[in-house]
Amino acid sequence: MLLERIVPGLDLTTVHDHAERLALAAGLASRLPVPAVQDQGFPTYSSWAARAFRRAREEGRVGPRMLFFLDMAETLLGEILELDRPQVLLHGDLHRENILQDQGGDWKAIDPKGVLGPRCLEAGRYMLDELCMTPRPDRLRRLDGMARVFGASLGKTGRTMALCFFVDLILSRCWSFDEDPTPREARALVDQCETGWAQASALL
C-alpha cells in the first residue's frame, strides 16, 4: 500500500486559536465519511459499544454509578442511530493529533479505525479530546460551542452533537476499565463520566 507522506506533518495542536482549530476539524469531519461498503468486514459503532458495555456489566468491573451511565449511553446511542441514517464509514478516531497539515497547507486525517456508524458520531472523539484539554471552568461553554459548530457542519442539532460526545465518553471510559485501573484511577474515570453527563445534559 502506498501512503502519502505528509510534510511538514504538523498536527492540529499547533493551531493555538480554538475557533480556527474547531473550524478545521468540523470541515474535515463533514468530508471524511464515505458511503458504507457492504460485506467488507468493518465493525459498527453499535457493536463497539455493545461489546464494551457487556464486558463492563458481566465482568463486574464497574459499580452502580457507572452502570447508570452505561444504561444512559446505550439509550442515547439508540436515539442517534434512529436520527442519523444511513450508516457511513467513519474514521473512528478523529482527534487533534490525528489531523496533520501537508505541504500545501491542507489538513489530512491519519490512523483511521474504520467503523460503520451515523455520520454525526465522527465528531464525538474530537469533542472529547478537546474538552479534556480545556480548563474545567470553561468546559461547558466550550462543549456548547463545539456542538453548535459540528452540528452546523454535519446538519445536526447541538443536542444531537452533545449526545455524540457523551456516548463516546462512556465508550472510551469503558475501554479504560479494560486496562485494570487502580481503585483511584477507577474513581477518576467515573468522576469524568459524572462531569461529562452534567455537561451534556445541560445542552439537551
Number of C-alpha atoms within 10 A of each C-alpha: 2 4 5 6 9 16 12 12 15 18 18 21 16 12 14 9 9 13 14 12 16 21 15 16 25 21 15 19 23 19 10 16 22 14 12 16 12 7 6 7 10 15 14 19 22 17 13 13 22 15 12 20 20 13 17 20 15 9 9 10 16 18 13 9 12 23 17 11 20 25 12 16 23 18 12 17 22 12 13 20 18 11 13 17 12 13 20 22 23 28 21 22 20 25 22 21 17 18 21 21 18 17 12 9 12 10 21 17 20 15 12 12 14 18 24 26 25 24 25 30 27 31 30 24 22 24 27 20 16 19 19 11 9 13 9 11 8 10 18 19 12 19 24 18 15 26 27 19 22 28 21 15 18 20 13 18 15 21 18 23 31 28 25 26 29 27 29 23 23 27 21 16 17 24 16 14 19 13 8 11 14 10 9 8 13 19 15 13 21 21 14 16 21 15 15 23 21 13 19 22 13 12 17 11
